[in-house]
């Protein structure tokens, strides 16, 4: 797909004309609320450290860490009633908030960035929806000195017909992220992002992650996320000419609204052939 971008504002975003690379890299059994769905990568959780598309320019590593994080494979611990299916999944059960699941780019894919994430799983308490914490980092190996943002994710009640949770607003330049049950930010917390101390995530029960996917964007022909004033973009939204929200790769004219770390926005127009 060839993307041509036109400035619509004073804050003109610099771009490189040419191809725009975007791909989704997933691992584990997804679930659409009714049946399990195999990953496009055909890669499943098989150890504490897993590689997807090993040796390619879309290589990623998915791993677990912490006091009690564990790989499990059982009947009904994730999506379906017991004695129906077995699933491989990562479980975070540590009440001390040290357990995590990490998804990261590698040296082979370091020229790309993570722009969208999908999470599917459940909690050990099936009657309740739990919220976990996700931290974003601008380094290929997650580093507390490179944290650029955070969010909460919904541990969906998949057995009630939910099909997972998508995180669509991700800091520009994200190379890795970690999922937790619950963390404390600022103050004396595990990670410090400035400001006062506050908690993120609300799960009182173990969280089970059965599927992770991320959209990787960029590469040699990627559009720059830094504008002429040196400001860094944190999110993009896409609209057609009628103002309806669309996907980034929609053919024809697409209006792009970019939000920067200082809260300012600008708009531009791309044409996708």
Phi and psi restraints in degrees (value plus and minus 20) as a CYANA .aco file:
   2 UNK   PHI    -120.1   -80.1
   2 UNK   PSI     109.5   149.5
   3 UNK   PHI    -135.7   -95.7
   3 UNK   PSI     104.8   144.8
   4 UNK   PHI    -136.3   -96.3
   4 UNK   PSI     110.1   150.1
   5 UNK   PHI    -137.4   -97.4
   5 UNK   PSI     116.7   156.7
   6 UNK   PHI    -139.7   -99.7
   6 UNK   PSI     116.1   156.1
   7 UNK   PHI     -94.7   -54.7
   7 UNK   PSI     117.9   157.9
   8 UNK   PHI    -137.8   -97.8
   8 UNK   PSI     -12.0    28.0
   9 UNK   PHI    -170.2  -130.2
   9 UNK   PSI     153.3   193.3
  10 UNK   PHI     -86.3   -46.3
  10 UNK   PSI     -57.1   -17.1
  11 UNK   PHI     -99.9   -59.9
  11 UNK   PSI      64.3   104.3
  12 UNK   PHI    -100.7   -60.7
  12 UNK   PSI     108.1   148.1
  13 UNK   PHI    -109.7   -69.7
  13 UNK   PSI     106.0   146.0
  14 UNK   PHI     -92.1   -52.1
  14 UNK   PSI     118.2   158.2
  15 UNK   PHI    -156.5  -116.5
  15 UNK   PSI     143.8   183.8
  16 UNK   PHI    -129.6   -89.6
  16 UNK   PSI     100.3   140.3
  17 UNK   PHI     -91.4   -51.4
  17 UNK   PSI     122.0   162.0
  18 UNK   PHI     119.8   159.8
  18 UNK   PSI    -183.6  -143.6
  19 UNK   PHI     -89.3   -49.3
  19 UNK   PSI     132.6   172.6
  20 UNK   PHI    -145.2  -105.2
  20 UNK   PSI      95.6   135.6
  21 UNK   PHI    -108.5   -68.5
  21 UNK   PSI     111.7   151.7
  22 UNK   PHI    -170.2  -130.2
  22 UNK   PSI     111.4   151.4
  23 UNK   PHI    -169.0  -129.0
  23 UNK   PSI     135.5   175.5
  24 UNK   PHI    -128.6   -88.6
  24 UNK   PSI     111.5   151.5
  25 UNK   PHI    -140.3  -100.3
  25 UNK   PSI      98.9   138.9
  26 UNK   PHI    -146.9  -106.9
  26 UNK   PSI     147.0   187.0
  27 UNK   PHI    -172.2  -132.2
  27 UNK   PSI     120.4   160.4
  28 UNK   PHI      74.6   114.6
  28 UNK   PSI     154.0   194.0
  29 UNK   PHI    -101.5   -61.5
  29 UNK   PSI     100.6   140.6
  30 UNK   PHI    -104.0   -64.0
  30 UNK   PSI     152.3   192.3
  31 UNK   PHI    -170.2  -130.2
  31 UNK   PSI     110.2   150.2
  32 UNK   PHI    -118.8   -78.8
  32 UNK   PSI      -6.3    33.7
  33 UNK   PHI      78.3   118.3
  33 UNK   PSI     -34.4     5.6
  34 UNK   PHI    -149.0  -109.0
  34 UNK   PSI     -67.4   -27.4
  35 UNK   PHI    -152.8  -112.8
  35 UNK   PSI     139.3   179.3
  36 UNK   PHI     -99.1   -59.1
  36 UNK   PSI     129.3   169.3
  37 UNK   PHI    -147.9  -107.9
  37 UNK   PSI     106.7   146.7
  38 UNK   PHI     -88.0   -48.0
  38 UNK   PSI     125.9   165.9
  39 UNK   PHI     -90.4   -50.4
  39 UNK   PSI     128.7   168.7
  40 UNK   PHI     -81.7   -41.7
  40 UNK   PSI     -50.7   -10.7
  41 UNK   PHI     -97.1   -57.1
  41 UNK   PSI     -34.8     5.2
  42 UNK   PHI      38.1    78.1
  42 UNK   PSI      11.8    51.8
  43 UNK   PHI    -134.8   -94.8
  43 UNK   PSI     114.2   154.2
  44 UNK   PHI    -143.5  -103.5
  44 UNK   PSI     139.9   179.9
  45 UNK   PHI     -83.1   -43.1
  45 UNK   PSI     102.4   142.4
  46 UNK   PHI    -154.9  -114.9
  46 UNK   PSI     -22.1    17.9
  47 UNK   PHI    -189.9  -149.9
  47 UNK   PSI     159.6   199.6
  48 UNK   PHI     -88.5   -48.5
  48 UNK   PSI     -39.6     0.4
  49 UNK   PHI    -154.2  -114.2
  49 UNK   PSI     106.0   146.0
  50 UNK   PHI    -150.8  -110.8
  50 UNK   PSI     119.7   159.7
  51 UNK   PHI    -133.4   -93.4
  51 UNK   PSI     119.3   159.3
  52 UNK   PHI    -135.9   -95.9
  52 UNK   PSI     114.7   154.7
  53 UNK   PHI      33.1    73.1
  53 UNK   PSI      28.0    68.0
  54 UNK   PHI     -75.2   -35.2
  54 UNK   PSI     112.8   152.8
  55 UNK   PHI      62.1   102.1
  55 UNK   PSI     -12.7    27.3
  56 UNK   PHI    -132.9   -92.9
  56 UNK   PSI     156.2   196.2
  57 UNK   PHI    -101.0   -61.0
  57 UNK   PSI     -14.1    25.9
  58 UNK   PHI    -142.0  -102.0
  58 UNK   PSI       7.3    47.3
  59 UNK   PHI     -87.3   -47.3
  59 UNK   PSI     114.5   154.5
  60 UNK   PHI    -154.4  -114.4
  60 UNK   PSI     137.8   177.8
  61 UNK   PHI    -138.3   -98.3
  61 UNK   PSI     113.1   153.1
  62 UNK   PHI    -144.1  -104.1
  62 UNK   PSI     104.0   144.0
  63 UNK   PHI    -164.4  -124.4
  63 UNK   PSI     151.0   191.0
  64 UNK   PHI    -144.8  -104.8
  64 UNK   PSI     138.4   178.4
  65 UNK   PHI    -177.8  -137.8
  65 UNK   PSI     149.4   189.4
  66 UNK   PHI      93.1   133.1
  66 UNK   PSI     157.5   197.5
  67 UNK   PHI     -86.6   -46.6
  67 UNK   PSI     -60.0   -20.0
  68 UNK   PHI    -149.9  -109.9
  68 UNK   PSI     -11.7    28.3
  69 UNK   PHI     -81.4   -41.4
  69 UNK   PSI     117.3   157.3
  70 UNK   PHI    -170.2  -130.2
  70 UNK   PSI     128.2   168.2
  71 UNK   PHI    -104.8   -64.8
  71 UNK   PSI     110.4   150.4
  72 UNK   PHI    -147.4  -107.4
  72 UNK   PSI     137.8   177.8
  73 UNK   PHI    -166.9  -126.9
  73 UNK   PSI      85.4   125.4
  74 UNK   PHI    -168.8  -128.8
  74 UNK   PSI     159.5   199.5
  75 UNK   PHI    -118.2   -78.2
  75 UNK   PSI      82.6   122.6
  76 UNK   PHI      72.9   112.9
  76 UNK   PSI     -11.2    28.8
  77 UNK   PHI    -100.6   -60.6
  77 UNK   PSI     -29.2    10.8
  78 UNK   PHI    -138.7   -98.7
  78 UNK   PSI     -90.4   -50.4
  79 UNK   PHI    -132.3   -92.3
  79 UNK   PSI     -65.6   -25.6
  80 UNK   PHI    -128.4   -88.4
  80 UNK   PSI     145.3   185.3
  81 UNK   PHI     -77.8   -37.8
  81 UNK   PSI     135.8   175.8
  82 UNK   PHI     -79.9   -39.9
  82 UNK   PSI     130.6   170.6
  83 UNK   PHI      46.8    86.8
  83 UNK   PSI      -0.1    39.9
  84 UNK   PHI    -126.7   -86.7
  84 UNK   PSI     -76.1   -36.1
  85 UNK   PHI    -159.8  -119.8
  85 UNK   PSI     135.2   175.2
  86 UNK   PHI    -126.5   -86.5
  86 UNK   PSI     122.8   162.8
  87 UNK   PHI    -153.5  -113.5
  87 UNK   PSI     125.6   165.6
  88 UNK   PHI    -111.0   -71.0
  88 UNK   PSI     115.0   155.0
  89 UNK   PHI    -176.1  -136.1
  89 UNK   PSI     141.3   181.3
  90 UNK   PHI    -115.8   -75.8
  90 UNK   PSI     113.1   153.1
  91 UNK   PHI    -135.7   -95.7
  91 UNK   PSI     110.1   150.1
  92 UNK   PHI    -127.4   -87.4
  92 UNK   PSI      92.5   132.5
  93 UNK   PHI    -142.5  -102.5
  93 UNK   PSI     -17.8    22.2
  94 UNK   PHI     -96.4   -56.4
  94 UNK   PSI      99.3   139.3
  95 UNK   PHI     -89.9   -49.9
  95 UNK   PSI     -37.1     2.9
  96 UNK   PHI    -104.4   -64.4
  96 UNK   PSI     -17.4    22.6
  97 UNK   PHI      50.7    90.7
  97 UNK   PSI       4.7    44.7
  98 UNK   PHI    -117.3   -77.3
  98 UNK   PSI     -39.0     1.0
  99 UNK   PHI     -86.8   -46.8
  99 UNK   PSI     121.4   161.4
 100 UNK   PHI    -172.5  -132.5
 100 UNK   PSI     140.4   180.4
 101 UNK   PHI    -136.6   -96.6
 101 UNK   PSI     108.1   148.1
 102 UNK   PHI    -136.0   -96.0
 102 UNK   PSI     115.3   155.3
 103 UNK   PHI    -141.1  -101.1
 103 UNK   PSI     103.3   143.3
 104 UNK   PHI    -164.2  -124.2
 104 UNK   PSI     126.8   166.8
 105 UNK   PHI     -91.3   -51.3
 105 UNK   PSI     149.3   189.3
 106 UNK   PHI    -145.3  -105.3
 106 UNK   PSI    -197.6  -157.6
 107 UNK   PHI     -78.4   -38.4
 107 UNK   PSI     -52.3   -12.3
 108 UNK   PHI     -91.0   -51.0
 108 UNK   PSI     -45.3    -5.3
 109 UNK   PHI    -138.4   -98.4
 109 UNK   PSI      -5.1    34.9
 110 UNK   PHI     -85.2   -45.2
 110 UNK   PSI     -35.8     4.2
 111 UNK   PHI    -102.3   -62.3
 111 UNK   PSI     -20.1    19.9
 112 UNK   PHI    -124.7   -84.7
 112 UNK   PSI     152.2   192.2
 113 UNK   PHI    -154.9  -114.9
 113 UNK   PSI     133.5   173.5
 114 UNK   PHI    -106.8   -66.8
 114 UNK   PSI     103.8   143.8
 115 UNK   PHI    -138.0   -98.0
 115 UNK   PSI     -31.8     8.2
 116 UNK   PHI    -176.5  -136.5
 116 UNK   PSI     126.3   166.3
 117 UNK   PHI    -152.6  -112.6
 117 UNK   PSI     119.3   159.3
 118 UNK   PHI    -141.3  -101.3
 118 UNK   PSI     115.9   155.9
 119 UNK   PHI    -144.7  -104.7
 119 UNK   PSI     114.3   154.3
 120 UNK   PHI    -153.8  -113.8
 120 UNK   PSI     120.5   160.5
 121 UNK   PHI     149.5   189.5
 121 UNK   PSI    -179.7  -139.7
 122 UNK   PHI    -175.6  -135.6
 122 UNK   PSI    -200.0  -160.0
 123 UNK   PHI    -132.0   -92.0
 123 UNK   PSI     149.5   189.5
 124 UNK   PHI     -92.0   -52.0
 124 UNK   PSI     -35.8     4.2
 125 UNK   PHI    -122.5   -82.5
 125 UNK   PSI      76.1   116.1
 126 UNK   PHI     -92.4   -52.4
 126 UNK   PSI     -38.0     2.0
 127 UNK   PHI    -102.8   -62.8
 127 UNK   PSI     -25.7    14.3
 128 UNK   PHI    -146.5  -106.5
 128 UNK   PSI     126.8   166.8
 129 UNK   PHI    -108.5   -68.5
 129 UNK   PSI     109.6   149.6
 130 UNK   PHI    -131.0   -91.0
 130 UNK   PSI     135.6   175.6
 131 UNK   PHI    -137.3   -97.3
 131 UNK   PSI     110.0   150.0
 132 UNK   PHI    -127.0   -87.0
 132 UNK   PSI    -199.2  -159.2
 133 UNK   PHI    -135.9   -95.9
 133 UNK   PSI     120.0   160.0
 134 UNK   PHI    -145.9  -105.9
 134 UNK   PSI     112.7   152.7
 135 UNK   PHI    -135.4   -95.4
 135 UNK   PSI     116.9   156.9
 136 UNK   PHI    -125.1   -85.1
 136 UNK   PSI     126.7   166.7
 137 UNK   PHI    -158.2  -118.2
 137 UNK   PSI     127.9   167.9
 138 UNK   PHI    -116.7   -76.7
 138 UNK   PSI      -1.8    38.2
 139 UNK   PHI    -140.1  -100.1
 139 UNK   PSI     128.4   168.4
 140 UNK   PHI     -88.0   -48.0
 140 UNK   PSI     -52.0   -12.0
 141 UNK   PHI    -124.2   -84.2
 141 UNK   PSI     100.9   140.9
 142 UNK   PHI     -72.0   -32.0
 142 UNK   PSI     110.9   150.9
 143 UNK   PHI    -158.9  -118.9
 143 UNK   PSI     110.6   150.6
 144 UNK   PHI     -82.3   -42.3
 144 UNK   PSI     -40.0     0.0
 145 UNK   PHI    -102.3   -62.3
 145 UNK   PSI     -26.8    13.2
 146 UNK   PHI    -135.1   -95.1
 146 UNK   PSI      -3.0    37.0
 147 UNK   PHI     -88.0   -48.0
 147 UNK   PSI     110.7   150.7
 148 UNK   PHI    -137.6   -97.6
 148 UNK   PSI     -29.6    10.4
 149 UNK   PHI     159.8   199.8
 149 UNK   PSI     157.0   197.0
 150 UNK   PHI    -176.2  -136.2
 150 UNK   PSI     143.3   183.3
 151 UNK   PHI    -181.3  -141.3
 151 UNK   PSI     150.9   190.9
 152 UNK   PHI    -125.8   -85.8
 152 UNK   PSI     128.0   168.0
 153 UNK   PHI    -143.8  -103.8
 153 UNK   PSI     127.8   167.8
 154 UNK   PHI    -110.0   -70.0
 154 UNK   PSI     100.1   140.1
 155 UNK   PHI    -102.4   -62.4
 155 UNK   PSI      76.4   116.4
 156 UNK   PHI     -84.7   -44.7
 156 UNK   PSI     127.1   167.1
 157 UNK   PHI    -102.2   -62.2
 157 UNK   PSI      56.7    96.7
 158 UNK   PHI     -81.4   -41.4
 158 UNK   PSI     -53.0   -13.0
 159 UNK   PHI     -90.5   -50.5
 159 UNK   PSI     -33.5     6.5
 160 UNK   PHI    -115.6   -75.6
 160 UNK   PSI      -9.4    30.6
 161 UNK   PHI      82.2   122.2
 161 UNK   PSI     -11.5    28.5
 162 UNK   PHI    -102.4   -62.4
 162 UNK   PSI     128.8   168.8
 163 UNK   PHI    -136.8   -96.8
 163 UNK   PSI      -0.4    39.6
 164 UNK   PHI      92.3   132.3
 164 UNK   PSI    -198.1  -158.1
 165 UNK   PHI    -152.3  -112.3
 165 UNK   PSI     112.7   152.7
 166 UNK   PHI    -130.0   -90.0
 166 UNK   PSI     116.0   156.0
 167 UNK   PHI    -126.6   -86.6
 167 UNK   PSI      90.8   130.8
 168 UNK   PHI    -125.4   -85.4
 168 UNK   PSI     -36.3     3.7
 169 UNK   PHI    -125.6   -85.6
 169 UNK   PSI      85.3   125.3
 170 UNK   PHI    -149.5  -109.5
 170 UNK   PSI     117.4   157.4
 171 UNK   PHI     -76.0   -36.0
 171 UNK   PSI     119.8   159.8
 172 UNK   PHI     -80.0   -40.0
 172 UNK   PSI     122.8   162.8
 173 UNK   PHI      62.3   102.3
 173 UNK   PSI      -8.4    31.6
 174 UNK   PHI     -86.8   -46.8
 174 UNK   PSI     108.7   148.7
 175 UNK   PHI    -134.5   -94.5
 175 UNK   PSI     -36.1     3.9
 176 UNK   PHI    -179.0  -139.0
 176 UNK   PSI     142.3   182.3
 177 UNK   PHI    -171.3  -131.3
 177 UNK   PSI     138.9   178.9
 178 UNK   PHI    -146.9  -106.9
 178 UNK   PSI     122.3   162.3
 179 UNK   PHI    -125.4   -85.4
 179 UNK   PSI     115.6   155.6
 180 UNK   PHI    -149.2  -109.2
 180 UNK   PSI     144.5   184.5
 181 UNK   PHI     -91.0   -51.0
 181 UNK   PSI     -71.0   -31.0
 182 UNK   PHI    -182.5  -142.5
 182 UNK   PSI     119.2   159.2
 183 UNK   PHI    -157.9  -117.9
 183 UNK   PSI     145.0   185.0
 184 UNK   PHI    -134.6   -94.6
 184 UNK   PSI     108.0   148.0
 185 UNK   PHI    -130.0   -90.0
 185 UNK   PSI     123.6   163.6
 186 UNK   PHI      58.9    98.9
 186 UNK   PSI     150.8   190.8
 187 UNK   PHI      36.8    76.8
 187 UNK   PSI    -148.1  -108.1
 188 UNK   PHI    -116.9   -76.9
 188 UNK   PSI      -1.0    39.0
 189 UNK   PHI     -90.9   -50.9
 189 UNK   PSI     157.4   197.4
 190 UNK   PHI     -81.6   -41.6
 190 UNK   PSI     -61.3   -21.3
 191 UNK   PHI    -146.2  -106.2
 191 UNK   PSI     127.3   167.3
 192 UNK   PHI    -136.2   -96.2
 192 UNK   PSI     101.5   141.5
 193 UNK   PHI    -138.5   -98.5
 193 UNK   PSI      -5.3    34.7
 194 UNK   PHI      70.1   110.1
 194 UNK   PSI     145.4   185.4
 195 UNK   PHI      56.3    96.3
 195 UNK   PSI    -190.7  -150.7
 196 UNK   PHI     -98.8   -58.8
 196 UNK   PSI     155.4   195.4
 197 UNK   PHI    -100.8   -60.8
 197 UNK   PSI     112.6   152.6
 198 UNK   PHI    -172.8  -132.8
 198 UNK   PSI     139.4   179.4
 199 UNK   PHI    -119.9   -79.9
 199 UNK   PSI     131.7   171.7
 200 UNK   PHI    -153.7  -113.7
 200 UNK   PSI     110.6   150.6
 201 UNK   PHI      72.8   112.8
 201 UNK   PSI     132.9   172.9
 202 UNK   PHI    -157.8  -117.8
 202 UNK   PSI     -10.7    29.3
 203 UNK   PHI     -90.7   -50.7
 203 UNK   PSI     106.3   146.3
 204 UNK   PHI    -115.6   -75.6
 204 UNK   PSI     -23.8    16.2
 205 UNK   PHI    -142.9  -102.9
 205 UNK   PSI     146.7   186.7
 206 UNK   PHI     -81.1   -41.1
 206 UNK   PSI     122.0   162.0
 207 UNK   PHI    -127.2   -87.2
 207 UNK   PSI     114.8   154.8
 208 UNK   PHI    -135.8   -95.8
 208 UNK   PSI      99.1   139.1
 209 UNK   PHI    -122.7   -82.7
 209 UNK   PSI      94.3   134.3
 210 UNK   PHI    -121.9   -81.9
 210 UNK   PSI     -37.4     2.6
 211 UNK   PHI    -173.5  -133.5
 211 UNK   PSI     116.9   156.9
 212 UNK   PHI    -156.4  -116.4
 212 UNK   PSI     117.1   157.1
 213 UNK   PHI    -161.5  -121.5
 213 UNK   PSI     132.4   172.4
 214 UNK   PHI    -160.5  -120.5
 214 UNK   PSI     120.9   160.9
 215 UNK   PHI    -107.2   -67.2
 215 UNK   PSI     103.8   143.8
 216 UNK   PHI    -122.3   -82.3
 216 UNK   PSI     107.9   147.9
 217 UNK   PHI    -144.1  -104.1
 217 UNK   PSI     128.3   168.3
 218 UNK   PHI      96.9   136.9
 218 UNK   PSI    -175.2  -135.2
 219 UNK   PHI      94.7   134.7
 219 UNK   PSI    -180.7  -140.7
 220 UNK   PHI     -81.2   -41.2
 220 UNK   PSI     -50.0   -10.0
 221 UNK   PHI    -129.5   -89.5
 221 UNK   PSI       3.8    43.8
 222 UNK   PHI     -89.7   -49.7
 222 UNK   PSI     130.2   170.2
 223 UNK   PHI     -95.7   -55.7
 223 UNK   PSI     115.9   155.9
 224 UNK   PHI     -88.0   -48.0
 224 UNK   PSI     122.4   162.4
 225 UNK   PHI    -119.4   -79.4
 225 UNK   PSI     -12.5    27.5
 226 UNK   PHI    -132.2   -92.2
 226 UNK   PSI     108.7   148.7
 227 UNK   PHI    -108.3   -68.3
 227 UNK   PSI    -197.4  -157.4
 228 UNK   PHI     -84.3   -44.3
 228 UNK   PSI     -40.8    -0.8
 229 UNK   PHI    -110.2   -70.2
 229 UNK   PSI     -15.9    24.1
 230 UNK   PHI      61.5   101.5
 230 UNK   PSI     -10.4    29.6
 231 UNK   PHI    -100.5   -60.5
 231 UNK   PSI     127.2   167.2
 232 UNK   PHI    -123.0   -83.0
 232 UNK   PSI     110.3   150.3
 233 UNK   PHI     -97.5   -57.5
 233 UNK   PSI     122.8   162.8
 234 UNK   PHI    -132.0   -92.0
 234 UNK   PSI     -41.3    -1.3
 235 UNK   PHI    -180.9  -140.9
 235 UNK   PSI     135.3   175.3
 236 UNK   PHI    -147.8  -107.8
 236 UNK   PSI     120.7   160.7
 237 UNK   PHI    -143.4  -103.4
 237 UNK   PSI     128.2   168.2
 238 UNK   PHI    -145.1  -105.1
 238 UNK   PSI     116.4   156.4
 239 UNK   PHI    -158.0  -118.0
 239 UNK   PSI     131.4   171.4
 240 UNK   PHI    -106.3   -66.3
 240 UNK   PSI    -197.4  -157.4
 241 UNK   PHI     -89.5   -49.5
 241 UNK   PSI     -33.5     6.5
 242 UNK   PHI    -111.7   -71.7
 242 UNK   PSI     -24.2    15.8
 243 UNK   PHI      74.7   114.7
 243 UNK   PSI     -18.0    22.0
 244 UNK   PHI     -98.7   -58.7
 244 UNK   PSI     116.3   156.3
 245 UNK   PHI     -90.3   -50.3
 245 UNK   PSI     115.0   155.0
 246 UNK   PHI    -156.3  -116.3
 246 UNK   PSI     156.8   196.8
 247 UNK   PHI    -100.1   -60.1
 247 UNK   PSI     137.4   177.4
 248 UNK   PHI     -79.2   -39.2
 248 UNK   PSI     -56.0   -16.0
 249 UNK   PHI    -114.4   -74.4
 249 UNK   PSI      -3.8    36.2
 250 UNK   PHI     -80.3   -40.3
 250 UNK   PSI     113.6   153.6
 251 UNK   PHI     -92.5   -52.5
 251 UNK   PSI     130.0   170.0
 252 UNK   PHI      74.5   114.5
 252 UNK   PSI    -178.6  -138.6
 253 UNK   PHI     -98.0   -58.0
 253 UNK   PSI     111.4   151.4
 254 UNK   PHI    -148.5  -108.5
 254 UNK   PSI     105.8   145.8
 255 UNK   PHI    -108.3   -68.3
 255 UNK   PSI     107.6   147.6
 256 UNK   PHI    -129.5   -89.5
 256 UNK   PSI     101.5   141.5
 257 UNK   PHI    -122.0   -82.0
 257 UNK   PSI      97.7   137.7
 258 UNK   PHI    -128.5   -88.5
 258 UNK   PSI     109.7   149.7
 259 UNK   PHI    -129.1   -89.1
 259 UNK   PSI     115.8   155.8
 260 UNK   PHI    -126.0   -86.0
 260 UNK   PSI     149.0   189.0
 261 UNK   PHI     -82.4   -42.4
 261 UNK   PSI     -43.8    -3.8
 262 UNK   PHI    -107.7   -67.7
 262 UNK   PSI     -15.7    24.3
 263 UNK   PHI      72.2   112.2
 263 UNK   PSI     -31.2     8.8
 264 UNK   PHI     -97.2   -57.2
 264 UNK   PSI     140.9   180.9
 265 UNK   PHI    -152.3  -112.3
 265 UNK   PSI     137.8   177.8
 266 UNK   PHI    -164.2  -124.2
 266 UNK   PSI     147.4   187.4
 267 UNK   PHI    -148.3  -108.3
 267 UNK   PSI     129.8   169.8
 268 UNK   PHI    -166.5  -126.5
 268 UNK   PSI     149.6   189.6
 269 UNK   PHI    -145.5  -105.5
 269 UNK   PSI     109.1   149.1
 270 UNK   PHI    -130.9   -90.9
 270 UNK   PSI     133.1   173.1
 271 UNK   PHI    -141.5  -101.5
 271 UNK   PSI      98.5   138.5
 272 UNK   PHI    -121.2   -81.2
 272 UNK   PSI      99.9   139.9
